Amino acid sequence: MIQEEIRRRNAGTLLRHVHLGGAVSRAELAARMGLNRSTIRALTTELARVGLVQEETPSDTGRAGRPSLLVRPASDRCYVLAFDVAVDRLVAARVGLGGVVLDRREAARPRAGPDLPRVVEILARFGRQLHRAAPPQATCVGVGASYCGMIRPGDGMVRFGPDLGWVDQAFGAELGRRLGLGLPVAVGNEAHLGAQAEQQRGAGIGFQNLIYLHGDVGVGGGIIVGGRLLGGDGGYGCELGHMVVNPYDGRPCGCGSSGCLEAEVGERALLDAAGRPAELFGRDAIRAVADDADRGDPAAREALRRVGDWLGIGVANLINLFNPGMVVFGGMLCDLYPGAAAQVRARIARNVLPVAREHVRLRTAALADDATLIGAAELAFTPLLTNPLHPTPPP
């Protein structure tokens, strides 16, 4: 029994190396895992047997002697379905082992209040299309979804999604039922999943302590400490957008408070500061302000300066609290940050302890708008990576 547990754990570790790092030689796997080559050979043979990896001889090693076989993820044979629910868009994708997006569908999401039936209908239709379009030999091993709200761990219940009024909506269960694939749907908060995706596959590779800020209409957050997501007592931690930065005359926030970080740097704060009418909103409106600021428009530049200052205050507080090696800006903050970087850095220089600021790096998300989608895919792959020798059979 103990030997079987060790074998299972080693197989999972090996598959994770291949899944996250791509093709790697047996010799390198042996060195990374501290195992002998015969053990690695047995593990890769077994993983190949169940269709999770492929082995091949490298084309040109430049060395004398018999080359070590390369082990690569079987992306065409093993995949998950990943879904991303943002305020303004719905995305579905078939993502192969190794993190490769093989196929995708996307639709606009109107801001029409609580819309669980419509969201589930569209995503389930996309999911079935993606599943049917997969090659006959391919197996779906999981389903994951990212949602822009507070998610109860375990059952995919959206406890609170303030932007469109979702409260206690059984999103995961409903999506799983409508998909009809016999697989549970694992659901996570978008910023939590974005943080993990950027740390594993994006700007934060190699960083064990990282903060991810995700802008949509508001601002969400994910904090990685010692390589692990900081979830909090009930799984609702890292709501960085609801850190109060302006308690005296702050803008009202959708959570019911005022002066929250997302109220001061979110979509409406930027558009109001730039003098844009209320009927303008969404990602295109944000990009228009950033573009106008680049061209020297005074109102747009002042809007970015103002929002950037509040963003800098929030980031300074987070750096003092958590001493991250990197802060990553994702979602609409990817568009906003370049024009606000000077203010953010000025606040860090003024308000962060010298020893905490000397090595911190500021980056926009390397995975761009797919950070949360890739995070959902990684969530779906988790059971397989935990127990790869008994993958989920095809429905």
C-alpha positions in Angstrom: 0.0 0.0 0.0 2.8 2.4 0.9 4.7 1.5 -2.3 1.6 2.2 -4.4 1.2 5.6 -2.7 4.8 6.4 -3.4 4.3 5.3 -7.1 1.2 7.4 -7.4 2.9 10.5 -5.9 6.0 10.1 -8.1 3.8 9.7 -11.2 1.9 12.9 -10.4 5.1 14.8 -9.8 6.6 13.6 -13.1 3.4 14.5 -15.0 3.3 17.9 -13.4 6.9 18.6 -14.6 5.9 17.7 -18.1 2.6 19.5 -18.0 4.1 22.8 -16.8 7.5 22.7 -18.4 6.8 20.9 -21.7 9.1 18.3 -23.3 11.9 17.2 -21.0 14.4 14.3 -21.1 14.2 11.2 -18.9 17.7 12.2 -17.6 16.5 15.7 -16.6 13.4 14.2 -14.9 15.6 11.9 -12.9 17.8 14.8 -11.8 14.8 17.0 -10.9 13.1 14.3 -8.9 16.1 12.6 -7.4 15.1 9.2 -8.7 17.1 6.6 -10.7 16.6 6.2 -14.4 15.0 2.9 -14.2 12.3 4.3 -11.9 11.7 7.2 -14.3 11.5 4.8 -17.2 8.9 2.7 -15.4 6.9 5.8 -14.6 7.0 7.3 -18.1 6.1 3.9 -19.7 3.1 3.7 -17.4 2.0 7.3 -18.2 2.4 6.6 -21.9 0.3 3.5 -21.6 -2.7 5.5 -20.2 -2.3 8.1 -22.9 -0.8 11.0 -20.9 2.7 11.4 -22.3 4.5 10.6 -25.4 8.2 9.6 -25.7 10.5 10.3 -28.6 14.1 10.3 -29.5 15.5 13.9 -29.7 16.5 14.9 -33.3 19.9 16.3 -32.4 21.5 16.2 -29.0 25.1 17.3 -30.0 26.4 14.5 -27.7 28.0 11.2 -28.3 26.2 8.0 -27.1 22.6 7.0 -26.8 20.4 10.1 -26.2 17.9 10.2 -23.3 14.3 10.0 -24.6 12.2 13.1 -24.5 8.9 13.0 -22.6 6.2 15.4 -23.7 2.6 15.9 -22.7 0.0 14.1 -24.9 -1.9 17.3 -25.6 -3.9 15.8 -28.4 -5.1 12.8 -26.3 -5.9 14.4 -22.9 -7.8 17.7 -22.4 -10.1 19.6 -20.1 -12.9 22.0 -20.8 -12.2 25.5 -19.3 -14.7 28.3 -18.9 -14.2 32.0 -18.0 -17.1 34.2 -16.9 -16.2 37.9 -16.9 -18.6 40.8 -16.6 -18.7 41.5 -20.4 -17.6 38.2 -21.9 -18.0 34.4 -21.8 -15.2 32.2 -23.0 -15.0 28.4 -23.4 -12.0 26.4 -24.5 -10.6 22.9 -25.0 -7.2 22.9 -23.3 -4.8 20.1 -23.8 -2.4 18.6 -21.3 0.5 21.0 -21.2 -1.7 24.1 -21.2 -2.2 24.3 -24.9 -5.5 26.0 -26.0 -6.7 23.7 -28.8 -10.0 25.3 -29.6 -12.2 28.1 -28.2 -15.5 29.8 -28.3 -16.4 33.3 -27.1 -19.6 35.4 -26.7 -20.4 38.9 -25.3 -22.2 39.0 -22.0 -24.7 41.9 -21.6 -24.8 43.6 -18.3 -28.4 42.6 -17.6 -28.4 41.7 -13.9 -28.6 38.1 -12.5 -28.3 35.9 -15.6 -27.4 32.4 -14.5 -29.7 30.6 -17.0 -28.3 32.5 -19.9 -24.7 32.1 -18.9 -25.1 28.4 -18.3 -27.0 27.9 -21.6 -24.2 29.6 -23.6 -21.3 27.9 -21.9 -22.9 24.5 -22.0 -23.6 24.8 -25.7 -20.0 25.9 -26.3 -18.7 23.0 -24.1 -20.7 20.4 -26.0 -19.4 21.8 -29.3 -15.8 21.7 -28.1 -16.3 18.1 -26.8 -17.8 16.9 -30.0 -15.0 18.5 -32.1 -12.3 16.7 -30.2 -10.5 13.8 -31.9 -12.1 10.4 -31.3 -9.0 9.2 -29.3 -9.0 12.2 -27.0 -10.3 12.0 -23.4 -11.9 14.9 -21.4 -10.5 14.5 -17.9 -12.0 17.5 -16.2 -14.0 20.7 -16.3 -13.0 24.0 -14.7 -14.6 27.5 -14.6 -13.5 30.9 -13.5 -16.1 33.3 -12.2 -15.9 37.0 -11.3 -17.2 36.7 -7.8 -16.8 35.0 -4.4 -16.9 31.2 -4.8 -17.7 28.7 -2.1 -15.0 26.0 -2.2 -16.2 22.5 -3.1 -19.5 23.0 -4.8 -19.0 26.0 -7.2 -21.7 28.1 -5.5 -21.3 31.8 -6.3 -21.9 33.4 -2.9 -21.5 37.0 -4.1 -21.0 38.5 -7.5 -21.7 42.2 -7.0 -21.3 43.5 -10.5 -24.3 41.7 -11.9 -26.1 40.8 -8.6 -25.4 37.1 -8.3 -26.0 35.9 -4.7 -25.9 32.2 -3.8 -26.2 31.0 -7.4 -25.4 27.3 -8.0 -23.3 27.9 -11.0 -21.0 24.8 -10.9 -23.9 22.4 -10.4 -26.0 23.9 -13.1 -23.2 24.0 -15.6 -22.3 20.4 -14.9 -25.9 19.3 -15.3 -26.4 21.2 -18.6 -23.1 20.0 -20.1 -24.2 16.4 -19.5 -20.7 14.9 -19.6 -20.8 13.2 -16.2 -18.0 15.3 -14.9 -18.2 17.8 -11.9 -17.4 21.4 -12.6 -14.6 22.9 -10.4 -15.2 26.6 -10.0 -12.7 29.2 -8.7 -12.6 33.0 -8.3 -11.1 34.6 -11.4 -8.3 36.5 -9.6 -7.3 33.5 -7.5 -7.0 31.4 -10.7 -5.3 34.2 -12.6 -2.7 34.5 -9.8 -2.0 30.8 -10.0 -1.8 30.7 -13.8 0.7 33.7 -13.9 2.8 32.0 -11.2 2.9 28.7 -13.0 2.9 29.7 -16.7 3.2 33.5 -16.9 5.1 36.5 -15.6 5.6 34.9 -12.2 7.4 31.7 -13.2 10.0 31.1 -10.5 8.5 33.4 -8.0 7.1 31.8 -4.8 5.6 35.1 -3.4 3.4 37.0 -5.8 0.4 39.3 -5.8 -1.9 39.4 -8.8 -4.4 42.3 -9.3 -7.2 41.6 -11.8 -9.3 44.5 -13.2 -12.7 43.9 -14.7 -15.4 46.4 -13.8 -13.9 46.2 -10.3 -10.6 44.8 -9.0 -10.0 41.3 -7.7 -6.8 39.8 -6.2 -4.8 36.7 -5.7 -1.9 36.3 -3.3 0.7 33.5 -3.6 2.7 32.9 -0.4 5.4 30.3 -0.4 4.1 28.9 -3.7 0.5 28.5 -2.5 -2.6 30.5 -2.9 -3.7 32.4 0.3 -7.3 31.3 0.5 -8.4 32.5 3.9 -10.6 30.7 6.5 -13.6 30.1 4.2 -11.9 30.4 0.8 -12.9 34.0 0.3 -9.6 35.6 1.0 -7.6 38.1 -1.1 -10.5 40.4 -1.9 -7.9 43.1 -2.5 -10.4 45.3 -4.4 -12.3 45.9 -1.1 -9.3 47.2 0.8 -10.3 50.7 1.9 -7.8 53.2 0.6 -10.0 56.4 0.8 -12.2 56.3 3.9 -13.2 59.9 4.1 -14.5 61.0 0.7 -14.2 57.8 -1.3 -16.4 56.8 -4.1 -19.3 54.4 -3.3 -18.5 50.7 -4.0 -20.7 47.9 -5.2 -20.0 46.0 -2.0 -21.9 48.6 0.0 -18.8 50.3 1.4 -17.0 53.4 0.0 -13.4 54.3 -0.8 -12.5 50.7 -1.7 -9.6 50.2 -4.0 -11.8 49.0 -6.8 -14.1 52.0 -6.4 -11.1 54.4 -6.8 -9.4 52.5 -9.7 -12.1 50.5 -11.4 -13.8 51.1 -14.7 -16.2 53.8 -13.7 -13.6 55.7 -11.7 -11.3 56.0 -14.7 -14.1 56.9 -17.2 -15.6 59.5 -14.8 -12.2 61.1 -14.2 -11.7 61.3 -18.0 -15.1 62.9 -18.5 -16.6 60.0 -20.4 -20.4 59.8 -20.5 -22.2 57.1 -18.5 -23.3 55.2 -21.6 -19.6 54.5 -22.4 -18.3 51.5 -20.5 -16.4 48.3 -21.1 -12.9 47.3 -22.2 -13.0 49.4 -25.4 -13.8 52.5 -23.4 -10.9 51.8 -21.0 -8.5 51.3 -24.0 -9.8 54.5 -25.6 -8.8 56.5 -22.5 -5.3 54.9 -22.4 -4.9 55.6 -26.1 -6.0 59.2 -25.7 -3.5 59.6 -22.9 -0.7 58.3 -25.1 -1.6 60.9 -27.6 -1.4 63.7 -25.0 -5.1 64.3 -24.2 -5.0 66.3 -20.9 -8.2 64.8 -19.5 -7.2 61.3 -20.2 -3.7 61.8 -18.8 -5.1 63.4 -15.6 -7.5 60.4 -15.2 -4.7 57.9 -15.5 -2.6 60.0 -13.0 -5.4 60.1 -10.5 -6.3 56.4 -10.8 -2.7 55.5 -10.8 -2.1 57.3 -7.5 -4.9 55.3 -5.8 -3.6 52.1 -7.4 -0.1 52.9 -6.1 -1.5 53.4 -2.6 -3.1 50.0 -2.7 0.0 48.3 -4.1 2.2 50.0 -1.5 0.0 48.6 1.3 0.2 45.1 -0.2 3.9 45.2 -0.6 4.4 46.3 3.0 2.0 43.5 4.2 3.3 40.6 2.1 6.7 41.4 0.8 6.1 39.8 -2.7 8.8 39.3 -5.3 6.4 40.4 -8.0 3.1 42.3 -8.5 1.2 41.4 -11.7 -1.5 43.5 -13.2 -4.1 41.6 -15.2 -7.4 42.1 -16.9 -8.2 45.7 -17.7 -5.3 46.8 -15.5 -3.0 45.5 -18.4 -4.4 48.5 -20.4 -4.4 50.9 -17.5 -1.0 50.2 -15.9 1.4 51.4 -18.6 0.0 54.9 -18.4 -0.2 54.9 -14.6 3.1 53.2 -13.9 4.9 56.4 -12.9 2.3 57.1 -10.2 2.4 53.5 -8.9 6.2 53.6 -8.7 6.2 57.0 -7.0 3.8 55.7 -4.3 6.0 52.6 -3.8 9.1 54.8 -3.4 7.3 57.1 -1.0 5.3 54.6 1.1 7.0 51.2 1.0 9.7 50.2 3.5 13.0 50.3 1.7 13.9 46.6 2.4 10.5 45.5 1.0 10.7 47.6 -2.2 14.3 47.0 -3.2 13.7 43.7 -5.1 9.9 43.8 -6.0 9.1 43.7 -9.7 6.0 45.1 -11.4 4.7 43.4 -14.5 1.6 43.1 -16.7 0.1 39.6 -17.1 2.1 37.6 -19.6 -1.0 35.4 -20.3 -2.9 38.7 -20.9 -6.7 38.1 -21.0 -6.3 34.3 -20.9 -4.8 34.2 -17.4 -8.1 33.4 -15.8 -9.1 30.9 -18.5 -5.8 29.1 -18.1 -6.3 29.2 -14.4 -9.6 27.4 -14.8 -7.9 24.8 -17.0 -5.3 24.2 -14.3 -8.1 23.8 -11.7 -9.7 21.1 -14.0 -6.4 19.3 -14.4 -5.8 19.1 -10.6 -7.4 15.6 -10.0 -5.5 14.1 -12.9 -2.2 15.5 -11.7 -2.9 14.1 -8.2 -3.7 10.6 -9.4 -2.6 10.3 -13.1 -2.4 6.5 -13.2 -6.2 6.2 -12.9 -7.4 9.1 -15.2 -11.1 9.8 -15.5 -12.6 7.5 -18.2 -14.3 9.1 -21.2 -18.0 9.7 -20.7 
